[in-house]
Amino acid sequence: QKDALYFILDQLEAFDDGGENEKAAPNERKRAQQLDAIASYAAHTLTNGPVPIDKINVKVSDLLVNSLREMPEHRGLVTDWGAMLRAIKEDNAAATAHHVTAGDRANLAKQRVLVRMLACAARQEVGSVADEAFLNRGTDADAVEMTSTGNKPVGR
């Protein structure tokens, strides 16, 4: 999984050095571009086919976060909250590695991927210092039940 993501990152222009000093930490704008590129790639992959936009499996974005956290050189990318929020806020069109825009479905999917990545990264960061009870405190049991059943109301 991590090796596959390394291959993908090598293909994305946002991860090219571009003459930057390799020892210097990339700035927030560069990191936002990198997050956008990852989300665009994922969105393009998720929307490549006849699956309705409301049925795409955005949960696979969690695997991207897990893999990025395992990469020493990219670990901080998913916890750079400023860059993550900037990538969501800028709302750039989802594009392929060759700068071809992928369409409205992919744009919507990209936003969902970015938000899911933010939520997953935040959950993992908090989970690394807090116990499970803290994460579940104040959780609406009905909402959790609906989420686990695919948003279908459960009969009582």
C-alpha positions as CSV (number, residue, x, y, z in Angstrom):
1,Q,0.0,0.0,0.0
2,K,2.7,2.4,1.0
3,D,4.9,1.4,-1.9
4,A,2.0,1.9,-4.3
5,L,1.6,5.4,-2.9
6,Y,5.3,6.2,-3.4
7,F,4.8,5.2,-7.1
8,I,1.9,7.6,-7.4
9,L,3.6,10.5,-5.7
10,D,6.5,10.1,-8.1
11,Q,4.1,10.7,-10.9
12,L,2.5,13.9,-9.5
13,E,4.1,17.1,-10.5
14,A,3.4,18.7,-7.1
15,F,6.0,16.4,-5.6
16,D,8.7,17.4,-8.0
17,D,11.6,19.2,-6.3
18,G,11.2,22.2,-8.7
19,G,14.6,23.6,-7.6
20,E,13.6,23.9,-4.0
21,N,16.2,23.2,-1.3
22,E,15.6,19.6,-0.3
23,K,16.6,20.4,3.3
24,A,14.1,23.2,3.7
25,A,10.6,22.3,4.7
26,P,8.0,23.0,1.9
27,N,5.8,26.0,2.6
28,E,2.0,25.7,3.2
29,R,1.1,26.6,-0.4
30,K,3.4,23.8,-1.7
31,R,2.0,21.3,0.8
32,A,-1.6,22.3,-0.1
33,Q,-0.7,21.7,-3.8
34,Q,0.6,18.3,-2.8
35,L,-2.6,17.4,-0.9
36,D,-4.7,18.7,-3.8
37,A,-2.7,16.5,-6.2
38,I,-3.2,13.4,-4.1
39,A,-6.9,14.1,-3.7
40,S,-7.3,14.8,-7.4
41,Y,-5.7,11.5,-8.2
42,A,-7.9,9.7,-5.8
43,A,-11.0,11.5,-7.0
44,H,-10.2,10.7,-10.6
45,T,-9.8,7.0,-9.7
46,L,-13.0,6.9,-7.6
47,T,-15.1,8.5,-10.3
48,N,-13.7,6.5,-13.2
49,G,-16.8,4.4,-14.0
50,P,-20.6,4.4,-13.7
51,V,-20.8,4.6,-9.9
52,P,-23.1,7.4,-8.9
53,I,-21.4,10.3,-7.1
54,D,-23.2,9.6,-3.8
55,K,-22.1,6.0,-3.8
56,I,-18.3,6.5,-4.4
57,N,-16.2,4.8,-1.7
58,V,-14.6,7.9,-0.1
59,K,-13.6,5.8,2.9
60,V,-10.5,4.6,0.9
61,S,-9.1,8.1,1.6
62,D,-8.3,6.8,5.0
63,L,-5.8,4.4,3.4
64,L,-4.1,7.4,1.8
65,V,-3.8,9.0,5.3
66,N,-2.5,5.8,6.8
67,S,0.1,5.4,4.1
68,L,1.3,9.0,4.2
69,R,1.7,8.7,8.0
70,E,4.0,5.7,7.4
71,M,6.3,7.7,5.1
72,P,8.9,9.6,7.1
73,E,9.3,12.3,4.5
74,H,5.5,12.9,4.1
75,R,4.3,12.1,7.6
76,G,3.7,15.8,8.4
77,L,1.7,16.4,5.3
78,V,-1.5,15.0,6.7
79,T,-1.2,16.9,9.9
80,D,-0.4,20.3,8.3
81,W,-3.8,21.6,9.2
82,G,-3.2,24.9,7.5
83,A,-2.3,23.3,4.2
84,M,-5.2,20.8,4.5
85,L,-7.7,23.6,5.0
86,R,-6.1,25.7,2.3
87,A,-6.5,22.8,-0.2
88,I,-10.1,22.4,0.7
89,K,-10.8,26.2,0.6
90,E,-9.0,26.8,-2.7
91,D,-11.3,24.3,-4.4
92,N,-9.2,23.8,-7.5
93,A,-10.5,21.7,-10.3
94,A,-9.5,18.0,-10.0
95,A,-7.0,17.3,-12.7
96,T,-5.0,14.3,-13.9
97,A,-1.2,14.2,-13.7
98,H,-1.2,15.6,-17.3
99,H,-3.3,18.7,-16.2
100,V,-6.5,17.4,-17.9
101,T,-9.5,18.4,-15.8
102,A,-11.5,15.5,-14.8
103,G,-15.0,17.0,-14.7
104,D,-17.6,18.0,-12.1
105,R,-18.0,14.5,-10.6
106,A,-14.3,14.4,-9.9
107,N,-14.3,17.9,-8.5
108,L,-17.0,17.0,-6.0
109,A,-15.2,13.7,-5.2
110,K,-12.0,15.6,-4.7
111,Q,-13.6,17.8,-2.1
112,R,-15.1,14.8,-0.3
113,V,-11.7,13.1,-0.4
114,L,-9.9,16.1,1.2
115,V,-12.6,16.5,3.9
116,R,-12.3,12.8,4.6
117,M,-8.5,13.0,4.8
118,L,-8.8,15.9,7.2
119,A,-11.2,14.0,9.4
120,C,-9.2,10.8,9.4
121,A,-5.9,12.6,10.1
122,A,-7.5,14.5,13.0
123,R,-9.1,11.3,14.4
124,Q,-5.7,9.5,14.2
125,E,-3.8,12.4,15.8
126,V,-6.3,12.7,18.7
127,G,-6.4,8.9,19.0
128,S,-2.7,8.7,19.4
129,V,-2.9,10.7,22.6
130,A,-6.4,9.9,23.9
131,D,-8.3,6.7,24.5
132,E,-11.3,5.4,22.5
133,A,-13.8,6.6,25.1
134,F,-12.7,10.2,24.5
135,L,-13.3,9.9,20.8
136,N,-16.7,8.4,21.2
137,R,-17.9,10.8,24.0
138,G,-20.8,12.9,22.8
139,T,-21.3,10.8,19.7
140,D,-24.9,10.6,18.5
141,A,-25.8,6.9,18.6
142,D,-28.5,7.3,16.0
143,A,-26.1,9.0,13.6
144,V,-23.5,6.2,14.1
145,E,-26.1,3.6,13.6
146,M,-27.3,5.2,10.3
147,T,-23.7,5.6,9.1
148,S,-22.9,1.9,9.8
149,T,-26.0,0.8,7.8
150,G,-25.3,3.0,4.8
151,N,-27.6,5.9,5.9
152,K,-30.6,3.7,5.9
153,P,-32.9,4.2,8.9
154,V,-32.8,1.2,11.2
155,G,-36.1,-0.2,12.4
156,R,-36.6,-0.5,16.1
